[in-house]
Amino acid sequence: MARLITLASHSPSGHNAQSPRWRVIDSAGQIKKLAGTVIDWMRWMVDNQPGIAAELHMARAIRRWEAGSDVILRGAPAVVVAHAEKMDRTAPAACTIALATVELAAVSMGLGTCWAGYFWAASLSFAPMRKALALPDGHQCFGALMLGYPRFAYQRLPLRRPPVISWWDER
Ligand SMILES: Cc1cc2nc3c(=O)[nH]c(=O)nc-3n(C[C@H](O)[C@H](O)[C@H](O)COP(=O)(O)O)c2cc1C
């Protein structure tokens, strides 16, 4: 993981600010606790923001968690968090590029990743999640990846719609 993150630290950052900082969580107990805190955030969302909760299928995620399935961090052995100063204008892009670099480079090391979007969303606003993550003062999580050894090998690329491109030419 240190090699992966060192590699990702070569990814571009605006003004060469090199703002991404990294938090690696690789304790099974801590990962389970954080996933449970994300579920607590979802319970809060179902009660207080039912529209968004429905759009993001939170009630279903809570039911599956209660049935014993970790639909938040998927039993991953590690979570890699990119964080930076909250007000740093370069941080959203720099952290996303750095995490995407980790995602691509992980494959070459026989590792698999999955973006932890629910985890990230909970970390933005839910006080118990912010407390549990304990990032430095003034810092915000700008994205996170689950990381582990993949159970499945892809036989082909997932299908995609053709890209929508408009060509700007002189004709
Ligand atoms: C920003 C972002 C957030 C995501 N958050 C989650 C997540 O919280 N949990 C999860 O299992 N997958 C998450 N994913 C993975 C998507 O569910 C996955 O990319 C999607 O199913 C489409 O499949 P694809 O990877 O072939 O595009 C996320 C992906 C992105 C790009």
The ligand as a Tripos MOL2 file, in Angstrom:
@<TRIPOS>MOLECULE
LIG
   31    33     1     0     0
SMALL
NO_CHARGES

@<TRIPOS>ATOM
      1 C1        -17.6430    7.8690   -7.1080 C.3       1 LIG1
      2 C2        -18.0160    6.4190   -6.9530 C.ar      1 LIG1
      3 C3        -18.5540    5.9710   -5.7560 C.ar      1 LIG1
      4 C4        -18.8660    4.6220   -5.5850 C.ar      1 LIG1
      5 N1        -19.3120    4.1730   -4.3860 N.ar      1 LIG1
      6 C5        -19.5150    2.8470   -4.1810 C.ar      1 LIG1
      7 C6        -19.8740    2.3410   -2.8920 C.ar      1 LIG1
      8 O1        -20.0400    3.0920   -1.9230 O.2       1 LIG1
      9 N2        -20.0460    1.0060   -2.7620 N.ar      1 LIG1
     10 C7        -19.8500    0.1370   -3.8120 C.ar      1 LIG1
     11 O2        -19.9800   -1.0610   -3.6340 O.2       1 LIG1
     12 N3        -19.5120    0.5840   -5.0390 N.ar      1 LIG1
     13 C8        -19.3360    1.9070   -5.2340 C.ar      1 LIG1
     14 N4        -18.9400    2.3720   -6.4550 N.ar      1 LIG1
     15 C9        -18.7710    1.4050   -7.5550 C.3       1 LIG1
     16 C10       -19.9480    1.5020   -8.4890 C.3       1 LIG1
     17 O3        -21.0540    0.9090   -7.8510 O.3       1 LIG1
     18 C11       -19.6200    0.7960   -9.7950 C.3       1 LIG1
     19 O4        -18.6390    1.5560  -10.4110 O.3       1 LIG1
     20 C12       -20.8880    0.6650  -10.6070 C.3       1 LIG1
     21 O5        -21.5470   -0.4560  -10.1750 O.3       1 LIG1
     22 C13       -20.6800    0.5980  -12.0990 C.3       1 LIG1
     23 O6        -19.8370   -0.4310  -12.4220 O.3       1 LIG1
     24 P1        -18.5190   -0.1080  -13.2580 P.3       1 LIG1
     25 O7        -17.4120   -0.1000  -12.2390 O.co2     1 LIG1
     26 O8        -18.4130   -1.1870  -14.2550 O.co2     1 LIG1
     27 O9        -18.7290    1.2400  -13.8410 O.co2     1 LIG1
     28 C14       -18.6700    3.7110   -6.6610 C.ar      1 LIG1
     29 C15       -18.1220    4.1770   -7.8560 C.ar      1 LIG1
     30 C16       -17.7910    5.5040   -8.0100 C.ar      1 LIG1
     31 C17       -17.1840    5.9560   -9.3000 C.3       1 LIG1
@<TRIPOS>BOND
     1     1     2 1
     2     2     3 ar
     3     2    30 ar
     4     3     4 ar
     5     4     5 ar
     6     4    28 ar
     7     5     6 ar
     8     6     7 ar
     9     6    13 1
    10     7     8 2
    11     7     9 ar
    12     9    10 ar
    13    10    11 2
    14    10    12 ar
    15    12    13 ar
    16    13    14 ar
    17    14    15 1
    18    14    28 ar
    19    15    16 1
    20    16    17 1
    21    16    18 1
    22    18    19 1
    23    18    20 1
    24    20    21 1
    25    20    22 1
    26    22    23 1
    27    23    24 1
    28    24    25 2
    29    24    26 1
    30    24    27 1
    31    28    29 ar
    32    29    30 ar
    33    30    31 1
@<TRIPOS>SUBSTRUCTURE
     1 LIG1         1 GROUP 0 **** ****
